[in-house]
Amino acid sequence: MITINENYLKLQASYLFSDIARRVARFQDENPDKEVIKLGIGDVTKGLTPTVINAFHKAVDEMADDATFRGYGPEQGYEFLREAIVQNDFQSRGANITANEVFISDGAKCDTGNIQEIFSTDITIAIPDPVYPVYLDTNVMAGRTGIFENGRYQGLVYLDSTKENNFVPTLPKEKVDLVYLCFPNNPTGSTATKEELAEWVQYARENKALILFDAAYEAFIQNTDIPKSIYEIEGADEVALEFRSFSKNAGFTGTRCAYTVVPEKCVAYDSEGNPQSLHALWNRRHCTKFNGVSYPVQKAAAAVYSPEGKQECKERIDYYMKNAQLICKTMDELGYSYVGGENSPYIWIDGKTDSWEFFDMLLNKAAVVCTPGAGFGKCGNGYIRISAFNSHENVEKATLRLTEALS
Ligand code: PLP
């Protein structure tokens, strides 16, 4: 008899986005003349830039010519992209990461979800609350948690991100083996200083723990004092892996390209306490289960690092950040407290009431869709997430409506 992985039965159905869609559909049915503005989603709205799409087209044409055709590529990614990544994203910022330590993939979602496979099932894991749900659910699937009770899975150490700690989790009192951190944060938009990250690095070094650092939103950092990579912290290359994505910095959400850095120096331990190379383990896993990102997509990603590509992508980021500034200004005027929006496309607003009540109020009074914070964890209740991914016109309209609805 075929039996299932019963850990899947512990998973909580994710009603967040289906619930939002259902409420929006009902509102639209009842108000067919009202134009709904969606500031809930985490997807970009602008197309690939001219330089990126030209490189993409050119590489597609190469695939049709026997002389330039590419079949299977290196599973870890083409050298041209891995080199461009390390020079631009790390070495230029004083982080000594080499091309060999970069693994190209089709998404930070897959990588942050798959990485847990290389660790044993009995480790203690610290997960922020609120959280990007992938970190949590993939560990539930793998059997690293107990049942879900009172809004949380048993067996995990939750790191509360609250007003009190400025939405940057503080070190846990208990000893943990694996820590998920994400800065700039989804959903809160908070960022961590060098000093705050250095505390985590020191904790990991002292406890033989490992940090999984998700930097999918690094391109939105405006303040030059805020680290973009965990490897800007000394010693992090021995205790941290980093996840990056072309989704938000260059609009690759539908094109799919990302990468994970696994430094050669990073180790985890076998049951006898002997250090084992995580680079070797991840390389083995990656080559066994993945056959590389397509050549045209990698060429398009490499074009992000050309001088023109950099300028165009920066303009896209500036465009979204102008939206974020307007949303922040509106919330200031309305007297709502929030975090994010300064170095992140997300603004995490204290709605001063239940998340879903606030969501319904914005929908019914302003025809604006946000994301209720409660969908990201217990600590998210009372908050909503507003995203800057939309056109200026829509954001201007939405903020005028919010001003009317909330004044
Ligand atoms: N990490 C975080 C924190 C995200 O918010 C997202 C997407 O929203 C991802 C990773 C996924 O990135 P990708 O599109 O590369 O799979």
Residues whose N, C-alpha, C, O or C-beta is under 5 A from the ligand:
A	BS01	PLP	G42 G107 A108 K109 C110 Y132 C182 N186 D214 A216 S245 S247 T253 C257 A258
